[in-house]
């Protein structure tokens, strides 16, 4: 049985994954800002396939 507010990997990837970020101009700005700061991770990645 699943808990009430449990997320899904697929939804998380679709909303805030790398491909989703690169799909819009604003998302590309997010990626560029994070790269400029020297972030180790610029976007979330699933440990296994989404």
C-alpha positions as CSV (number, residue, x, y, z in Angstrom):
1,X,0.0,0.0,0.0
2,X,1.3,3.4,-1.0
3,X,1.5,6.4,1.4
4,X,-0.8,9.4,0.7
5,X,1.7,11.9,-0.6
6,X,4.3,9.8,-2.3
7,X,5.8,11.2,-5.5
8,X,6.8,9.2,-8.6
9,X,10.2,9.3,-10.4
10,X,8.5,9.8,-13.8
11,X,6.6,12.9,-12.6
12,X,9.7,14.3,-10.9
13,X,11.8,13.8,-14.1
14,X,9.0,15.3,-16.3
15,X,8.7,18.4,-14.1
16,X,12.3,19.2,-13.0
17,X,14.6,16.8,-14.9
18,X,17.4,17.9,-17.3
19,X,15.3,17.4,-20.5
20,X,12.4,19.4,-19.0
21,X,14.8,22.3,-18.1
22,X,16.4,22.4,-21.5
23,X,12.9,22.5,-23.2
24,X,12.2,26.1,-22.2
25,X,14.2,29.3,-22.3
26,X,13.6,29.8,-18.5
27,X,14.7,26.3,-17.8
28,X,17.9,26.9,-19.8
29,X,18.6,29.9,-17.6
30,X,18.2,27.8,-14.5
31,X,20.8,25.3,-15.8
32,X,23.2,28.1,-16.8
33,X,22.8,29.8,-13.3
34,X,23.6,26.5,-11.6
35,X,26.6,25.8,-13.8
36,X,27.9,29.4,-13.1
37,X,27.7,28.7,-9.4
38,X,29.6,25.5,-9.9
39,X,26.9,23.1,-8.8
40,X,27.8,19.5,-8.8
41,X,24.3,18.6,-10.0
42,X,22.7,21.0,-12.5
43,X,19.4,19.0,-12.6
44,X,17.9,16.1,-10.8
45,X,18.6,12.6,-12.1
46,X,16.9,9.4,-11.3
47,X,19.1,6.7,-9.9
48,X,17.3,4.1,-12.1
49,X,15.2,4.8,-15.1
50,X,12.1,6.9,-14.5
